[in-house]
């Protein structure tokens, strides 16, 4: 376990070399919250509620969802695996004394821990600037469920991007898969529009998909909404993580020989 922690620390320190990325990451968080403030400020001019949201409840949701979505930074995993398989340097991961998937998870952990503080500061500053009456759950069980769900959601996204990268072992290009994944996650994670505003039949379909539990449901739980979905959400995203792990193992076992010509 210590070797994976060393990988995390190495990648955490490596982020210091890309200080501009920290600034841009905070700008993206701020711009999303600012967009929500301008958009929903217009919608809520007459007061009242939209769906289950008040104005401050809506902004609280956007602050939390922006914070969680900015922490999910695993997109680069699929791109790196794809590039290294195509140029023949993927073998470096096969000879180091660590599990390849665990290496990428440790790498992602280091990046997340580095950006955690900066994203938290950006969210807190805008809460103060806009004088938002921030809605946050006080139920410890709901809070714990939301945190566990958010962590499992990030694990699932690492698994998904790792799997998509491995598809390069079979397909020459994976751009189509990455495009489908990006478009699907942008909609179903609720970072653009809260899914609670969609028709119930659509929301029920989205509940089947793992992306519903990556950002949207943890954000709703943390802001004190739909607590009845907490336990079920943890169970469903955990099941998706287990299913994705089985798919990864089978894909790796099936296509590894095509890459290095050696059995497992």
N, C-alpha and C positions, 0 to 999 in steps of 0.2 A: 504493500500500500504506500510505503514511503517513496518509492520511485515515481509513483503517479503524482504524489504531492509535489515532488521536485519538478515534474513536468509542468504542473499548474503554476508553481512559483516562477519558473523560467519564462513562461508565456505572460505571466502577470508583469514581470519586469520588462519584457520585450515591448509592452505597450508604451513604455516611456519614450521609446524611439519614434513613436508616431503620435506626437502630442496634438497635431492638427486634427487627428481623428477624434480625440476627446472633445475638442471644441465643436466639431461638426455633429457629433453624437448628441451633445447637449442642445445644439441648435435645432436638431430634428425633434427632440422632445419638446422644446419650447414652442416650435412652430405648430406642432400638432395640437398642443393645448391652446395656443393663440387662435388657431383656426376654429377649434370647438367653441371658444369664448365668443368669437364674432358671429359664427353661424347660429349657435343656440341662443345667444343674446337677442338676436333678431326674432327667433321663433318664440321666445318666452317674453316678448315685450309686454304682452297683456297679462302676464302672470299665469297662474294655473299650473297644469301638469301636462306632460307629453308621455303617453304610455304610463309607466310607473315612476317616471322621473320628474322631480322638481328641477329648477334651473341649477341650483347648487349641487343637487344630486347628480345631474348630468355631467357637470364639470368635474365633480369628484371621480366619477367613473372614467372620464377621459384622462385625468391625471394618473390614476392607477393603471389603466390599460396602456397608456403611453410609456409609463415606467417599465411595465412588464415586457412590452413589445421591444423596447430598446435594449433590454437585457438579453433577449433571444438573438444571438449573433452567430448562429451555427451555419448560415448560408454558405460561408466560405469553405466549409468542410467538403461539400460535394465538388466545388470547383477545384480545390487542391488535389483531391483524389483523382478527379478526371484528368487534370493536367499531368500529374505524375505517372499515371498509367499510360497516357498517350506518349509521353517522352521517355518512358522506360526507367524512371527513377523511383517508382513505387516500391521497388525491392528494398529500399532503405528501411521501410517500416516492417519488412518481413524478417529482417536480420537483427533488429534491436530486441533486447530481452523484455519486451512488454507486449501486451495484447494490443493489436492495432486499433480496435474500436475503443478500448479503454484509454489508449493514448489520446485519441481525439476528444473523448469526454473530459479527460484531465486538462487538455488544452483549452477546451471551451470553458471549464470551470475557472481557470486562471483569468481568461478574458472577462468573464462575467464578474468576478470578484473585483477586478480592477475598475470596471465601469460602474459598479454598484453605487459607490459613494457619489460619483458625479451625477448620475441620473437621479439619485435621491435628492441631492442639493437642488438640481434644476426644478424638480417637481415641487419641492418645498418653497422655493423662491416665488414661483408663480402662484402658489396657493396664497401667499402673503400679498403679492402685488394685486391680484384680482379680488382680494378680501373674500375668498370663498369660505363659506361655512362648510368645512370639509366633513363629509359623511364617512364614518369608519366604524366597522363592527366592534362591539365591546364583548361579544361572546367568544370566550377562549377556544371552544370547540370549533366554531365556524372559522375563526382566525387560523387555527392549526390546520384545518381541512384545506383552506385556501392556499396556505403556504406549501403544504405537501403537494397539492394539485399543480401549483405553479412550477414546482421543482420537477415533478413527473412530466409536466408538459414540455419543459426545456429538454429533459432527457429524451422524450419522444422525438422532438425536432432534431436533436443530434443523431438519433438512430435513423430518422427518415433521410436526412442529408447524407449520412454515411452510406445508407443503402443506395441512394440515387447515384452517389459517386461510384459505387461498386458496379453499377450497371454499365460502366465504361468497359468492363471486362467482356461484355457481350455486344454492346452497341458502340458504333464509332463516335456518335455524338449523343449527348443527353440534354441538349438545350430544350427540346420539346417537353421532357419530363419536368425540368426545372421551371419552365414557363407555367405549366399546369399547376405545379405546386405553389408557385408564387401567387398566382391569381386566386387559387382556392383559399390559401391561408389569409390573404388580404381581406377576403369577404367573410369567411366563416369564423375567424378569430375575433371579429367584432371591433377591430381597431378603426374602421371607417365609420360604421354606423352600429350602435348597440343592437344586438340581435333581438332584443325584447320589442323592438319597433316593427319587426317583420310579422307577417301572418303566422298564427300558431302552427299551421300545418308545415310551414317551411322550417320553423324553429325545431319542430319535432324531428324532421329529417336531419337537421344539423346536429342534433343531440347524439345521433348515431356516429358521427365523425369525430375523430380525436381532436381536431382543431378547435372545437367548441370549448374544450377543457384546457387549452393552452393559455389563452389570455382572457377571453370573454367571461367564463364562469368564475375564475379566481377574482377578477375585477369586480364582478357583481357581488360576490360573497364578501369581499373586503370592504365594500361600501354599504353593506348591510342589507342586500337584496337577495331574493330567492334562496334563503338558507335551507329550504327543504331539499335542495339539490346537492348539498355539500357531500354527504356520504356516498351517494350514488355516483357523483362525479369522480371522486377519488378512485372508486372501484373500477369505473369504466376506463379512465385514462391508464390505470395500472394494467388492466387487461390489454389495452392497445400496446403498451410498452412490451409486454410479454409476447404478444403476437408478432410485433415488429422484430423482436430479438430472434424469434424462430425463423422468420423470413430472411434475416441477415445471415444467420448461420447456414441456412440451406443455399442461399445465393453464393456465399463465399466458398462453400464446399464444392458446389457444382462448377464454378467458373475459375477457381484458382489455378487448376491444372492448365487451362488455356493460356494463363499468363506466364507461369514459370516452368510448366512442364513437369512439375514434381507433385507427387501425391501428398496428402496431409499426414 
